Amino acid sequence: MSTARALIHLPAAIERGSVFEIRTTIAHPMETGHRRDSAGVLLPRDVVTRFECRLDGVLVFAADLHPAIAANPYLAFTLRAERPGELSFLWEGDRGFRHQETRRLAFA
C-alpha cells in the first residue's frame, strides 16, 4: 500500500437509478523514463498504469494509463447504481506502486 494522496469526489446526494459522476485524482509524478536529471542520469520510469473502480467487488470502470498522461492523473466517469454498496478505487503502477481507497455509496 502506498502513502499517495488520492481525492475522490462523489455527489452529496445520489438518487437510486440516476446517473452520477465520480471524479478522482491521485498525487503521482508520472515520470516517463525519458527525461534526465541535472547530472544527465536517466530518471527511471514511474507511471500509474491501471485504475479500477469496483462496486461491491464488481468492476464498473477501468482505465489503462500510459506515460503520456500528466502528473497527478485525473479521471472522471459516470455510474448508475440501483443499490447502495461499497466503492473501491485501485491505482497500480510501475515499481510496485499500489494505492487503494474505499467509499460508501449511499442514496439520498
N, C-alpha and C positions, 0 to 999 in steps of 0.2 A: 504494500500500500504506500502511496506517495504522500508527501506533505503539500502537494499542489493545492492552490485555492481555486475552487470552482464556484461559479454563480449560476443558479438555476432559477428562472422566473416562471411561475405558474400564475394564471389569473386568480384574483381574490375570490371570485365567485364562478363556479363551473356548474352548468346545468346538465343533468343526465341526458345523454344522447346528442348534445351540441358539440360542434367542432370548436376547439380552442387551440391557442398557440402556446408552445413551450419554447423558451429561449435559454440557451446555455452558453457559457464561455468558461474557459479554463486558462489559468496563468501558465504558459509554457513558451519557451523561447523559439521552438520550431527551427532549429539550426539545420540547414540543408546538407551540410557536409562538403560544400563547395567553396566556402569562404576561408580566409586565412586570418590569423591573429596578427598583431603588430610585429611579431618576430618572423612572420612568414610561415608559421606552422599551420597546417590544415586543421580546422576545427572539426571534431567528429560529428557525424550526423546524429541528430536528436530530434525526432519527429513523432508527434502523435499520429498513429497510423489507423486507428479504428475508434469509432464511437458507437455505442449501442444504448438504446433505451428499451427497457422491458416493463410491462405492466403485469404484476403477479407472475413473473417468470416468462411471460410470452413476449417475444421480440416484436416491438411495434415500430421501431425506427432504427436504422443503422446507416453509417457512412464510413467509407474508406477515405482516409486523408492522405495527401501526398506532400512532398517538400515545397510545392508552390503555395501552400496555404500559409497565411500570415501568422505571425506570433500571436499567442493568446486566441486560439481558434474559437470563433463564434458560430453557433448553429441554431437555427430556428426551424421548427417544423410544427405541423398541426396533428391533432389527435382527436378522436371521438371515442368516448368511453361510456359504456352502458351501466357500469357498476363501479363503486369505489374500490380502491386497492392500493398497492404499493408500487410506485415507480422507482426503478433502479437505473442509474446512469453509470456507464462504464467508459472510461477512456483508456486506451492501451497504446503503447508506442515502443520506440527503439530503446535499447539499453535497459530493458526490463521495466519500463515505465508502466504503471497501472494505478488508476485512481477511480474509486467507486463511491457514489453517494446515493442516498435514497430519500424520497419524499412521499408523504402520504397523499393520495389523491382522494379528495372528499368533495361532495356535491353541496351546493348552496341550498 
